[in-house]
Amino acid sequence: MKDTVTAAIGRYDAKGRYFDRDAIDELKAYFATGTARLKAAAALSANAARLVRQAGSQLFEEIPDLIRPGGNAYTTRRYAACLRDMDYYLRYATYALVAGNTDVLDERVLQGLRDTYSSLGVPIGPTVRGIQILKDLAMELTGETGAWLTLPFDHMSRELSERNL
Ligand SMILES: CCC1=C(C)/C(=C/C2=NC(=C\c3[nH]c(/C=C4\NC(=O)[C@H](C)[C@H]4CC)c(C)c3CCC(=O)O)/C(CCC(=O)O)=C2C)NC1=O
């Protein structure tokens, strides 16, 4: 599992090179956004339960078939599993925010997820929509719109949508 600093050190050490301008710029951006990333992660963590509930309501309002008979989130158990998944996405997004790196998402969330979802019939499109709603709520809550905030959500969306995993 990596953060911006350990990832850069790993990359440069592998080539036996000193940090160059690109690396310094990347590290500068990491430290420059540090306080904002921590603040955002703290706000998201403190409001997680409400955000997940709200994202769920919005998702089921947009795609009501999910919670109708035949829908993947139909029955109390599956409804709860869906909200729990949204909670995972939000929690791991806060970790990625602090790390300034998406490695934790690849390692702990996305690995094998498409296979699990496809074997259980969990629809990818609506799941991605759920992650995007979480992103919108995160922007609304923090008042931030920077790529550093949206990246974890967009990374999970992109990787989950990827056709050939
Ligand atoms: C931390 C990393 C991690 C992730 C991401 C994770 C996801 C995950 N979601 C699952 C199920 C599920 N996931 C959903 C989710 C949904 N259904 C919908 O229609 C919606 C679109 C969506 C919610 C947004 C549902 C309904 C199930 C239960 C499916 C079933 O058992 O039939 C399962 C199968 C096992 C279980 O039910 O617990 C896993 C492993 N588990 C993990 O450990």
The ligand as an ORCA input file, in Angstrom:
! r2SCAN-3c Opt
* xyz 0 1
  C     -13.896     -3.411      1.330
  C     -13.983     -4.051      0.015
  C     -15.252     -4.853     -0.197
  C     -16.227     -4.608     -1.128
  C     -16.279     -3.476     -2.072
  C     -17.200     -5.653     -1.006
  C     -18.318     -5.811     -1.818
  C     -19.256     -6.889     -1.836
  N     -20.562     -6.687     -2.090
  C     -21.223     -7.872     -2.022
  C     -22.601     -8.087     -2.179
  C     -23.593     -7.156     -2.554
  N     -23.421     -5.905     -3.031
  C     -24.636     -5.324     -3.332
  C     -24.718     -3.981     -3.846
  C     -25.623     -3.380     -4.696
  N     -26.700     -3.945     -5.303
  C     -27.337     -3.040     -6.073
  O     -28.333     -3.263     -6.768
  C     -26.733     -1.694     -5.980
  C     -26.426     -1.105     -7.333
  C     -25.481     -1.946     -5.139
  C     -25.315     -0.927     -4.004
  C     -24.883      0.396     -4.522
  C     -25.633     -6.271     -2.993
  C     -27.145     -6.111     -3.104
  C     -24.986     -7.430     -2.516
  C     -25.624     -8.725     -2.068
  C     -25.874     -9.597     -3.268
  C     -26.385    -10.954     -2.894
  O     -25.909    -11.537     -1.902
  O     -27.249    -11.438     -3.617
  C     -20.264     -8.897     -1.744
  C     -20.583    -10.372     -1.612
  C     -20.472    -10.864     -0.178
  C     -21.392    -10.123      0.744
  O     -22.598    -10.044      0.497
  O     -20.881     -9.559      1.715
  C     -19.036     -8.282     -1.648
  C     -17.703     -8.973     -1.408
  N     -16.811     -6.481     -0.005
  C     -15.636     -6.040      0.515
  O     -15.001     -6.557      1.466
*
